[in-house]
Amino acid sequence: MDNHSERIARARTRITKLVFPQDTNPIGTLYGGTALKWMDEVAFLTATRFARCQVVTVSMDRVDFKVPIPQGAIVELVGDVTRVGNTSLTTRVQIMLEDSGSGEQKLAIEGHLAMVAVDDAMEPIPVVREAAGE
Ligand SMILES: CC(C)(COP(=O)(O)OP(=O)(O)OC[C@H]1O[C@@H](n2cnc3c(N)ncnc32)[C@H](O)[C@@H]1OP(=O)(O)O)[C@@H](O)C(=O)NCCC(=O)NCCS
């Protein structure tokens, strides 16, 4: 694996969550706003692990809600770097709905978030830097 592929592999982020009542909408399934918050958190962690500096979300691209997620469900969020630009990168975040009996997972929600590496003055900086020791 080359250095770039290794960085992408190391940036992969997984978070498992239980869907509590406060995470749901009036029909008892995962509230879209909650899902977006979780996805933003995973995108932030994924981008930070890749760039190893402060990052901010610059855009949330198309998010597809494919399968409703019921209260009490186990979900796993998986973040991956799918594009590396100069000062920005794109993360894909998937929310997998897990069958607690079999462990089988199916894709429930997917979105793409663009993140920008910034310095202390909130100015964009390269996502890959010599100083990061790469
Ligand atoms: C992120 C921010 C610093 C970028 O500033 P900017 O003046 O747009 O910077 P630039 O035009 O130089 O663009 C920087 C990078 O972001 C990308 N970018 C800018 N707007 C984008 C958008 N809407 N969607 C995707 N990428 C975008 C550019 O293509 C560029 O990428 P590259 O260097 O890899 O080619 C600025 O927009 C900002 O502060 N936004 C608010 C961030 C925020 O508060 N997020 C929520 C909390 S985390």
The ligand as an SDF file (V2000), in Angstrom:
LIG
                    3D

 48 50  0  0  0  0  0  0  0  0999 V2000
  -14.3440   26.5110    4.5020 C   0  0  0  0  0  0  0  0  0  0  0  0
  -13.9230   27.9400    4.1810 C   0  0  0  0  0  0  0  0  0  0  0  0
  -12.7530   28.3250    5.0700 C   0  0  0  0  0  0  0  0  0  0  0  0
  -13.4560   27.9100    2.7180 C   0  0  0  0  0  0  0  0  0  0  0  0
  -13.1870   29.2150    2.3510 O   0  0  0  0  0  0  0  0  0  0  0  0
  -13.2080   29.6340    0.8110 P   0  0  0  0  0  0  0  0  0  0  0  0
  -12.9200   31.0650    0.7370 O   0  0  0  0  0  0  0  0  0  0  0  0
  -14.4190   29.0790    0.1450 O   0  0  0  0  0  0  0  0  0  0  0  0
  -11.9380   28.8670    0.2960 O   0  0  0  0  0  0  0  0  0  0  0  0
  -11.5720   28.4870   -1.1730 P   0  0  0  0  0  0  0  0  0  0  0  0
  -12.4410   29.1290   -2.1940 O   0  0  0  0  0  0  0  0  0  0  0  0
  -10.0810   28.7000   -1.2490 O   0  0  0  0  0  0  0  0  0  0  0  0
  -11.8800   26.9110   -1.2370 O   0  0  0  0  0  0  0  0  0  0  0  0
  -11.1490   26.0400   -0.4190 C   0  0  0  0  0  0  0  0  0  0  0  0
  -11.4700   24.6300   -0.8500 C   0  0  0  0  0  0  0  0  0  0  0  0
  -12.8340   24.3520   -0.5380 O   0  0  0  0  0  0  0  0  0  0  0  0
  -13.5180   23.9030   -1.7060 C   0  0  0  0  0  0  0  0  0  0  0  0
  -14.8740   24.3920   -1.6170 N   0  0  0  0  0  0  0  0  0  0  0  0
  -15.2900   25.6470   -1.3860 C   0  0  0  0  0  0  0  0  0  0  0  0
  -16.6330   25.6980   -1.3460 N   0  0  0  0  0  0  0  0  0  0  0  0
  -17.0710   24.4330   -1.5700 C   0  0  0  0  0  0  0  0  0  0  0  0
  -18.3630   23.8340   -1.6570 C   0  0  0  0  0  0  0  0  0  0  0  0
  -19.4710   24.5350   -1.4910 N   0  0  0  0  0  0  0  0  0  0  0  0
  -18.4290   22.5120   -1.8900 N   0  0  0  0  0  0  0  0  0  0  0  0
  -17.3060   21.7570   -2.0450 C   0  0  0  0  0  0  0  0  0  0  0  0
  -16.0560   22.2710   -1.9690 N   0  0  0  0  0  0  0  0  0  0  0  0
  -15.9510   23.5950   -1.7430 C   0  0  0  0  0  0  0  0  0  0  0  0
  -12.7330   24.5140   -2.8700 C   0  0  0  0  0  0  0  0  0  0  0  0
  -12.9650   23.7780   -4.0680 O   0  0  0  0  0  0  0  0  0  0  0  0
  -11.3200   24.3760   -2.3640 C   0  0  0  0  0  0  0  0  0  0  0  0
  -10.8890   23.0420   -2.5050 O   0  0  0  0  0  0  0  0  0  0  0  0
   -9.4200   22.6550   -3.0980 P   0  0  0  0  0  0  0  0  0  0  0  0
   -8.4090   23.5380   -2.4430 O   0  0  0  0  0  0  0  0  0  0  0  0
   -9.2380   21.2120   -2.7080 O   0  0  0  0  0  0  0  0  0  0  0  0
   -9.4890   22.8390   -4.5770 O   0  0  0  0  0  0  0  0  0  0  0  0
  -15.0950   28.9580    4.3370 C   0  0  0  0  0  0  0  0  0  0  0  0
  -16.0430   28.7220    3.3320 O   0  0  0  0  0  0  0  0  0  0  0  0
  -15.7330   28.8380    5.6990 C   0  0  0  0  0  0  0  0  0  0  0  0
  -15.1910   29.2790    6.6970 O   0  0  0  0  0  0  0  0  0  0  0  0
  -16.9400   28.2330    5.7520 N   0  0  0  0  0  0  0  0  0  0  0  0
  -17.6310   28.0050    7.0130 C   0  0  0  0  0  0  0  0  0  0  0  0
  -17.2320   26.6250    7.5910 C   0  0  0  0  0  0  0  0  0  0  0  0
  -18.0900   26.2660    8.7680 C   0  0  0  0  0  0  0  0  0  0  0  0
  -18.3790   27.0880    9.6110 O   0  0  0  0  0  0  0  0  0  0  0  0
  -18.5250   24.9910    8.8330 N   0  0  0  0  0  0  0  0  0  0  0  0
  -19.4450   24.5280    9.8280 C   0  0  0  0  0  0  0  0  0  0  0  0
  -18.7420   24.1920   11.1120 C   0  0  0  0  0  0  0  0  0  0  0  0
  -17.5220   22.9340   10.9570 S   0  0  0  0  0  0  0  0  0  0  0  0
  1  2  1  0
  2  3  1  0
  2  4  1  0
  2 36  1  0
  4  5  1  0
  5  6  1  0
  6  7  2  0
  6  8  1  0
  6  9  1  0
  9 10  1  0
 10 11  2  0
 10 12  1  0
 10 13  1  0
 13 14  1  0
 14 15  1  0
 15 16  1  0
 15 30  1  0
 16 17  1  0
 17 18  1  0
 17 28  1  0
 18 19  1  0
 18 27  1  0
 19 20  2  0
 20 21  1  0
 21 22  1  0
 21 27  2  0
 22 23  1  0
 22 24  2  0
 24 25  1  0
 25 26  2  0
 26 27  1  0
 28 29  1  0
 28 30  1  0
 30 31  1  0
 31 32  1  0
 32 33  2  0
 32 34  1  0
 32 35  1  0
 36 37  1  0
 36 38  1  0
 38 39  2  0
 38 40  1  0
 40 41  1  0
 41 42  1  0
 42 43  1  0
 43 44  2  0
 43 45  1  0
 45 46  1  0
 46 47  1  0
 47 48  1  0
M  END
$$$$
